[in-house]
């Protein structure tokens, strides 16, 4: 190949950057899918520049991630002892040097950085101002260092409420489980079977006795196995029992036996439910003397 003569551009491109791409990122760009650069500056995007299918976020922080539709990559600067000339031109004729760089960016796959508790407003029926600050899914994607797919998966396992407008709120587990206690009382009073609870009627009935209807609806779905086409849900009594067991240990540090624990647990559950010790595997310790104590886990396990 014959040597190419180079000339310097009269106006250098100081914003030009080199990015080493992983195959997953290259594939997304080739399919013209959206790729986002998101900084962690106050969990907000400070400036957005759209270039074809890519969005660049310019922030004051040094921590930046790149998100495809399904994965998250940490972007870091890699210094070089040599300078690289970025030039435009063809094999025939001269090239024009547009920029000189001494480092490039690398993107490495990482776990998503998600913290709904600190980034979402806490749901409160008595504070309407929180409703105005709650983000929708698009805004959530623009502020969280995670791909849209990873965000959706995390939402399914987190205590996050979504109202009729698509706004997202964090719900404290204490509020969720207080609502659960009220719903279980409603079940007992109305005589509904745990395997066929009328979702709307149960939520509305609980709301008449102090619960918030939206929280009650979410709570029933959160602790259910399935919902039928007729609007009835099948309560996951094993999951409910595990949550209630952790509550019992907040008022009593140990139980002298599993029989004593099961007796108290049975009193908290609907009359038709007979709990078993095997339901509590992984959340309790049983000593050689038979004393039962809690494992150090969060209540939602």
N, C-alpha and C positions, 0 to 999 in steps of 0.2 A: 504494500500500500504506500503510495507516495506521501511524503510529509504534507501536512495541511498548514498553510500559513495562518497565524492568528493575529487578530488586532483587538485592542481593548475597546469596549463600548464607551461612548461618551457619558452615558448614564448607567451606573452599575445598579444591579437589582439586589438591594440589601436584604430584602425579605425572602430571598431564595433559600430553601432548606433541602437537605438530602435525608431521605427516610428509607431505611432498609426494611423491606416488607416481608412478613411471614406469608406463606402460601395462602392461608385463610383470608388475609387482607387483600391479597392480589386477586383472589377469586371473587371477592365481594365487589371490587372495583370493576373487574371485567364484566360482571353481571349488572353493572350500573346500580348497585345497591347503595344505600346511604351509609356513610362511615362518619362517625363523630369523634372529634377531639374534645375532651372535657377536662377542665381543670378543677381543682378542689378549693378554689378561692371562694370561701364562704358558701361552698356548695352551690355556686351560681356560675353561669356562663357570663363573662363580662362583655365580650364582643364576639360576634359571629360573622365569618366571611364564608360565603358559599362559592365553591369552585367545582363546577360540574356536579359530580355526585358526592363530593366531600364537603364537610362543614368544619371550619377551623375555629377553635375557641382560643382567644388570646386572654390570658389571665396573668395576674402578678405572681402567682405561686409557681414553684418549681415542680410540683407534682401534677403530671398530666397523664391521662389514659386515652387510648384510642379504642373505640367500640364499633364492632361490626354489628350485624343484626343479632348475632348469637354469642359472641365472645368479647372478652375485655383484655386489652394489652397495655402494659405499662410502657410509657415512652421515656427513654433516657438518652442523654447526650453522650456520645463516645468521642473523646478527643483523639486527634491524630498529630503525629510529629510532622507530617507533610501537609501541604496545602493542595486542595483540589480546585482545578479550574473548571468552571461550568460555562460551556460555550455552546452556541448555536451555529448552524451552518450545514453544509453538505460536503460529500467526499470530493466534489469538484468545486474548486474555488476556495475562498478563505473562510475561517471561522471567526465568530465574534465572542469575546470573553464577556459574559454577563455578570459573573460573580466569582469570588474566590472564598472558599470555605476551608476551615481547619478542623471541622468535626462533622459528624453526621448523627442522625437520630436512629435508635433501634427500638423496635416494639416487641416485647416479650409477653407471652400469655400469662395472665394472673387470675386469681379468683376475683369475682366482682366485689366492689366496695359498697356495701349497702348498710345503712343505719336508719331505718324508718323512724325509730324512736326519737332521734335528735333532729331529723330533717323534716318531719311532718308535724303539723299542728295537732295537739291532742284534742280528740273529739269531746265537745261539751255542748249539751243541749241548751245550757243556760248562758252561753257566750257566743252570740252570733258572729262576732268579729273573727273567730277562728274559721268560719265557713268561707269568708272572703279570701283568706290566706291559703286555703287548701289547694294544692296543685292538681291538675288533671294528669292523665297518663303521659301526654306529650311534654308537659312541664316537668314531670318527674324524671322522664328520660333525659331531659336537658340538664338536670342538676345532679343526678346520681352517676357515680363512676361504675357503670355496668351497662351491658347490652340490654335491649328491650326484652329479649327472651329471658335473660337472667332475672330481670326485674319482675316479669310476670310470674315466673316460678317462685320467687321469694315472696311475692304477695300472697300466694296460695297458702303458704305455711306461716304467715305472720298475722298479727292482730291488727289488720288495717281495714278500716271501713271505707266503702265507696258509696257516696250518695247518688241520688237520681240524676245529678248533673255531672257525674264522673269525677267529683272531687275526692281526694284521698285524705283520710285522717288516721292518726295513730290511736289505738284504743289500749289503755293500760290493762294488763292482765287482771289486776284487782277488780276493775270495773266489769270485765268480761265474766269473771267467775262469781261476782256478786249477782250479776244478771242470771247466771246459770242457777244459782241457789233459788232465785225468785221463780224461774221457769219450772224447776222441779216441784216447787210448791204448787204452782198452777196445774201441773200434770196430776198431782195427787188430788187436788180439789175437784178437778174436772173428770178424773177417772180415765183419761186418755191413755191408750197403750203406747209404750215407748217405741213400738215398731210402726205406729200409724198415727203420728201427731199432725193435726191440721196446722200447717205452718202459719198462715195468716191469722187464723182465729186464736192460736196460742200466743202469738206476738202481741195482738191487740188486747187480749185478756191480761197479759203481763203488764202492758202499758197502763191499764186501768189501776194497777196496784203499785205504781211507782217506777216501773221500768220504762226506758225509752224504746219506742216501737222499732226504730232502726237497729238499735243495739240488740234487742231481743231477737229480731229476725236474723241478724248476723250470728248471734250466739247459737241459735238452733241449727243453722247451716254448718257452723264451725264444728259442732259436736255431733253431726249426723253422718250416717253411712251413705245415704242416698235420698233422693227426692223423687216421688212418683209424679206422673203426669197429672194426677188429680190434686197435687199441691200438698200431699202428705209426706213427712220425712220419717226416716228410720233412725232413731237415736243410737249413737255408738256408745252403749252403756259401759263398755270396757274403758273407753277414753274418758268418759264422765267420771267413772270410779277412780281412775288414776288422778284426775284433777282434784277431786274431793278429798282423796287421801292426803295429798300435799297440804290441803287446807286444814285438815285435822291435826297435822303435825305443827301448825303454827300456834295452836293453843295447848298442845300436849307434846312434849319433847320425845317421849317414848311410850310404848305400850308393853305391858307385861307379857303379852302373848298375841299370836295372830288371831285367836278367837275373840279377844277383846277388841282388836282393831276392826275385824270384820263386823262385829256387832254394831259398833259406832258407824261404820260405813254403810251398813244396811239401813240404818235409821235415816241416812241422808238421801238414799236412792228411792225411786218409785217402788211401790209395794210389790210389783210383779218381778222385780229384779233381785236375783240372788247372787251376790258377788263371790268371787273365788280368789284365794291368795295368789294363784298363778297370774291373775290380771295385773298384779303389782310388781311383776318381775322387772328388775332394773331400777325401781324407785324406792325400795326399802331394803334394809339390812336386818337379818335375823341372827342374833348371837347364839352361841352354843347353849345358853341358858333359856333361849326362846324369846328374849327381849327384842322388840321390833323398834327400829329407829329409821329415820329418813335418810336417803342418799342426798348428796348435795346437788340437786338438779333444779331447774326452773319448773314452775308449775305447769307449763304448757306441754311437758313431755308426755 
